Every structure is written in C-alpha cells, then in structure tokens.
Amino acid sequence: MVKLETHLGETNISQEYFSNLVGHAASECFGVSGMAVTDAKQSLKSVITKKQALDQGVRVRISNGKLVVDLHIMVTYGVNIAVIVKSIVNKVRYTVEEATGMEVARVNVFVDSMKTE
C-alpha cells in the first residue's frame, strides 16, 4: 500500500494498481515483447493462468517519499535497446505521475532476455 498525503487528506493506493499501471505502460512501448518473471510467485501465477499478467516483472517501492520502479522486460531481437529503455523510462514516469500525482524518483529497466518474432 502506498500512502499519498496532501493538505486535503491521505490517499492509499494499492501495490497491485501501481504494478498494473506500470506494466501496461511498459508493454505498450515499441520493442518490448513482454515482461520477465522475477520471482516464484509470478512464475506460478503465469503457469496457472497460462497468460502473462500486467504486473509480471514490475516492482514499485517508496524511497525518501518518492517512487522507485523496477522493470524486468523482454525485448525483440534486433532493436536498439538504449532507445527502448529511454522510451520506457519516459512513458512510465509520465504515466505514473499523471495518474497518481506522485513523483517518480527512478525507473530501473532490466533487460532479461530477447525474443525473435
């Protein structure tokens, strides 16, 4: 649960909401072929449901009152990884800040694998 405090009061936003928001924004970027599994829980969830969840490969945490986003992605073979990562960082930061009003300190993108499609 992420708490946002303003002069109007306190708002609680669930971790699942952030993960789905970030996963959806990252998946829409060119060259991203999917999100990578990062732990056993996500792996088991993807095996049972037989589909990729939006929160797969996403971790959102708070550091010094600002959000830090970790993304584990799979990219399409032959694309410029530096350009894709820059695009993802900009899109995720913009999407989260517009949807929640919270400042994003960092977006860490980890390219775990490549797919040929």
N, C-alpha and C positions, 0 to 999 in steps of 0.2 A: 504494500500500500504506500503510495506516495502522497504526502501532505503538501498542499499549497496554501499558504497563509497570506491573506491580504487585509487591507483595512476593513473590508466588508465581512470577513469571517474566514473560516477554514474549509477547504475542499479536499476530499480524499479521492484519489484516482487509483484504480487497481493496477497491479503489475501486468495483468493479462491485457488490459486496454492498451497500455504503452507498447507491449510486445506485439500485439496485432497491428497497431498503428505503424510502428517502425517496420515490421515485416512486410506490410502491404506497400509502404513507400519504397523500400529497397527492391522488392520484387518487380516493381514497375520500371525500374531503370534498365536501359539498354545494356545487353551483355550479361545480365545476371540470369543464370539458368536455374537457380534455386537457392534455397537456404540449406546450410550444412547442419547436420545433427551434432550437438555439442555435449550431450550427456545421455546417460542410460534412460532417464525418464522420457526424453524427447524421442529417443530411438524406439522404445517400447510403444509409445503413443502412435508413431508413424507406422509401425508394423501392424498394430491392432486396427487402426482406421484405414490403412492402405492408401493414405494420401498425405501430402505434405501440409502441415499446419503452418499458418502465418507466423506463429510465434517461435517456430523452429529456428534455432541459430541466433536468437536475439536475447540479450541480457541488458536490462536497464537498471541503473543504480544511481544513488544520490551521493555526491561528493562536494562538500563545502556549500551545500544549498543549491547546487546545480546538477543537472542530469548528465550522466555519462552513459553512452550507448555502445555496446559491443555487438558487432555483427559478424557472423561466420557465413560466408557465401560460397557458392559455386559459380564459376564464370564459363562462358562459352569460349572454346578454344579459338585462338587467332585474333582476339580483340585486345585493344590496348588497356592493360589492367590499371595503369595510373589514371587514365581518363575515366574509366568506370568508377574507380574508388572516389575520385573527386566529385563526380556526379552524384554518387550515393550519399556522400557526406553532406553536400549542399541540400539535396532533396530531403533527407531525413531531418536535418536541422530545421529547415523551413517548415516542414510538415508538423513536427512536434511543437515548435514554438507557436505556430498559428493555431493549432488545435487546443493546446493546453495553456499557453501563456507563460510556460516555464522556460527558463533559459537552458540551452544545451551547452555544456562546457566542452565536451569532446564526443566525437563519433569515431570509434576504433573499428576499422574494417579488416577482417582477416580472410584472405582468400585460401580456402581449404582444399579446393580441387577444381579441375577443369573438366568440362564435358564437351564432347564432339556432337554436334547436332546438324 
